Amino acid sequence: MGNKYLDGTALTIAIIGAINWALIGLFRFDLVAFIFGNMTWLSRIIYAVVGVCGLYLLSFFMHLSDRSERTA
């Protein structure tokens, strides 16, 4: 987690993905499918990148537990 650019990019992409999921849940409107087409190769790549960013951000949980152990 030493690369702030990578962390910020992953967080931004995950937030955009979360907003897309909110749109799907609230209004049944898939912004990615609207812009890039329903399950085209480009939209599938976007979904995959959002998923990989989410998995990468799981490492934040390890850093949170490390901080709480150091302060205790």
C-alpha positions in Angstrom: 0.0 0.0 0.0 2.9 2.3 -0.6 1.8 3.6 -3.9 -0.6 6.5 -3.3 -1.4 6.9 -7.0 -2.5 3.2 -7.3 -4.4 3.5 -4.1 -6.2 6.6 -5.2 -7.0 5.2 -8.6 -8.3 2.0 -7.2 -10.4 3.8 -4.6 -11.9 6.2 -7.3 -12.8 3.2 -9.6 -14.4 1.4 -6.7 -16.4 4.4 -5.8 -17.6 4.8 -9.4 -18.6 1.1 -9.3 -20.5 1.6 -6.1 -22.4 4.6 -7.6 -23.3 2.3 -10.6 -24.6 -0.3 -8.2 -26.6 2.3 -6.4 -28.2 3.4 -9.7 -29.0 -0.3 -10.5 -30.5 -0.9 -7.1 -32.5 2.3 -6.9 -33.6 3.0 -10.5 -32.7 -0.2 -12.5 -30.3 1.9 -14.6 -26.9 0.5 -15.4 -24.7 3.4 -16.4 -21.9 1.2 -17.7 -24.3 -0.7 -20.0 -25.9 2.6 -21.1 -22.6 4.1 -22.1 -20.7 1.0 -23.4 -23.5 -1.4 -24.3 -25.0 -4.4 -22.5 -22.2 -6.9 -21.9 -20.0 -5.8 -24.7 -16.3 -6.6 -24.4 -15.6 -3.1 -23.3 -18.3 -3.1 -20.6 -17.0 -6.5 -19.4 -13.5 -5.1 -19.1 -14.9 -2.2 -17.0 -16.8 -4.6 -14.7 -13.6 -6.7 -14.3 -11.5 -3.6 -13.5 -14.0 -2.5 -10.9 -13.9 -6.0 -9.3 -10.1 -6.1 -9.3 -10.0 -2.7 -7.6 -12.4 -3.9 -5.0 -10.2 -6.9 -4.3 -7.1 -4.7 -4.1 -8.9 -2.5 -1.6 -9.4 -5.5 0.7 -5.8 -4.9 1.7 -6.9 -1.7 3.5 -8.5 -3.9 6.1 -5.1 -5.4 7.0 -3.7 -1.9 7.4 -6.6 -0.9 9.6 -6.0 -3.9 11.9 -2.2 -3.1 12.0 -3.0 0.5 13.1 -5.3 -0.6 15.9 -2.8 -3.1 17.2 0.0 -0.5 17.3 -2.1 2.0 19.2 -3.4 -0.4 21.7 
